[in-house]
């Protein structure tokens, strides 16, 4: 059975919240260790679903563009309220997407982030210095239904991935308590 759009959308919605992002990082420990404070996750992890950056061009002009990743996750020092170096880019396997399409989204992200850029931050975090860094990390999310060639391709390209089960871990009671 192919990947379902509802599975993609459920993951996108879940990882758009810092709690879901941290749960994802628990499946890939090196990224969990980058979180500045697990005791203050809402101040340590900034999630930006379907992110937009502003790229500085020659002569002080700037152009806003969307990144081809699904969620950008920025780390923030909760004491100083400044963004730390790590930027993690989540790529969720989309319905109908093959390995080359998935890999190309990461490559396009790398190209876009190769010049000076700044983040268009969510309103709640707009006060945080939002310049980009040189430490960019991808994380691919695939499903049990994802073809094996995609998983083999990610292994061959030495790119980290986790296999997500199609259920959503944030139930309605959890979401209400987070509000």
C-alpha positions in Angstrom: 0.0 0.0 0.0 1.5 3.4 -0.9 2.0 6.3 1.5 -1.2 8.0 2.3 -1.7 11.8 2.2 -3.4 11.6 5.6 -0.2 10.0 7.1 2.0 12.8 5.6 -0.4 15.5 6.9 -0.6 13.9 10.4 3.2 13.8 10.7 3.5 17.4 9.4 1.0 18.5 12.0 2.7 16.6 14.8 6.2 17.8 14.0 4.9 21.4 13.8 4.7 21.5 17.6 7.8 21.4 19.8 6.5 18.3 21.7 6.1 16.3 18.5 9.6 17.4 17.3 11.2 16.3 20.5 9.3 12.9 20.2 10.8 12.6 16.7 14.3 13.3 18.0 13.9 10.6 20.6 13.9 8.2 17.6 17.2 9.7 16.4 19.2 10.4 19.6 22.0 12.6 18.1 19.5 15.3 17.4 17.8 14.9 20.8 21.2 15.7 22.3 21.3 19.0 20.4 18.2 20.3 22.3 19.5 23.0 24.7 17.1 22.2 27.5 14.6 19.4 27.7 13.2 21.0 30.9 12.2 24.1 28.9 11.3 22.6 25.5 8.9 25.4 24.4 11.8 27.9 24.8 14.5 25.6 23.4 12.9 24.2 20.2 11.4 26.5 17.5 9.5 24.6 14.8 8.7 26.3 11.5 6.4 24.2 9.3 6.8 24.8 5.6 9.5 27.4 6.3 10.3 30.6 4.5 13.7 32.3 4.5 14.9 35.7 3.3 18.0 35.4 1.1 20.2 38.5 0.9 21.2 39.3 -2.7 24.1 41.5 -3.8 23.5 45.2 -3.0 21.2 44.8 0.1 18.2 43.4 -1.7 16.4 40.5 -0.2 14.1 37.8 -1.6 11.8 35.6 0.4 11.5 32.0 -0.7 10.1 28.8 0.7 12.3 25.9 1.5 11.5 22.5 0.1 11.6 20.8 3.5 8.5 20.1 5.6 9.6 21.5 8.9 12.7 23.5 10.0 13.6 23.1 13.7 15.8 25.7 15.2 17.5 25.4 18.6 17.3 28.4 21.0 19.1 29.0 24.3 16.3 29.4 26.8 18.3 31.7 29.1 19.7 34.1 26.6 16.8 33.8 24.1 19.1 33.5 21.2 19.2 30.9 18.4 22.1 28.4 18.7 23.9 26.9 15.8 22.0 23.8 15.0 19.3 23.8 12.3 17.5 20.6 11.6 15.4 20.1 8.5 12.7 17.4 8.5 11.7 15.8 5.2 8.6 13.7 5.4 8.1 11.2 2.6 5.3 12.5 0.5 2.7 10.4 -1.4 4.0 9.6 -4.9 7.5 10.8 -4.1 10.4 8.5 -5.1 14.0 8.5 -3.8 15.3 11.1 -6.3 12.5 13.5 -5.5 13.0 13.2 -1.7 16.8 13.5 -2.1 16.4 16.5 -4.5 14.4 18.4 -1.8 17.4 18.1 0.6 19.8 19.1 -2.2 17.6 22.2 -3.1 17.5 23.1 0.6 21.3 22.9 0.7 21.7 25.2 -2.3 19.2 27.8 -1.0 21.0 27.9 2.4 24.4 28.2 0.8 24.2 32.0 0.8 23.4 34.5 3.6 19.8 34.0 4.8 17.6 34.8 7.7 14.4 33.1 8.9 10.9 34.5 8.8 10.2 33.5 12.3 6.8 32.7 13.9 5.3 35.7 15.7 6.0 34.3 19.1 9.7 34.1 18.3 10.1 37.2 16.1 12.4 38.8 18.7 15.0 36.1 18.3 18.0 36.9 16.1 17.2 34.8 13.0 20.3 34.6 10.9 21.2 31.3 9.4 24.2 29.1 10.4 26.6 26.7 8.8 25.3 23.7 10.9 22.5 22.2 8.9 21.2 18.7 9.6 18.6 16.7 7.7 16.3 14.1 9.1 14.1 12.0 6.8 10.8 10.5 8.0 9.6 7.5 6.1 6.7 5.1 6.7 6.4 1.3 6.8 4.7 1.7 3.4 7.7 3.6 1.9 9.4 1.5 -0.8 12.5 -0.3 0.3 14.5 1.4 -2.5 14.0 4.7 -0.8 15.2 3.4 2.6 18.2 1.8 0.9 18.9 5.0 -1.0 18.9 7.0 2.3 21.3 4.4 3.8 23.5 4.6 0.8 23.6 8.4 0.8 24.4 8.2 4.6 21.4 10.3 5.5 19.6 9.8 8.8 16.0 8.6 8.7 13.3 7.2 11.1 10.4 5.0 10.2 7.2 6.5 11.4 4.1 4.5 12.2 1.0 6.1 10.7 -0.6 6.8 14.0 -0.4 10.3 15.5 1.0 10.4 19.1 -0.6 13.7 20.0 -4.2 12.8 20.9 -6.9 15.4 21.4 -6.5 15.5 25.2 -2.8 16.2 24.8 -3.4 19.0 22.3 -6.0 20.6 24.6 -3.6 20.5 27.5 -0.8 22.1 25.4 -3.1 25.1 24.5 
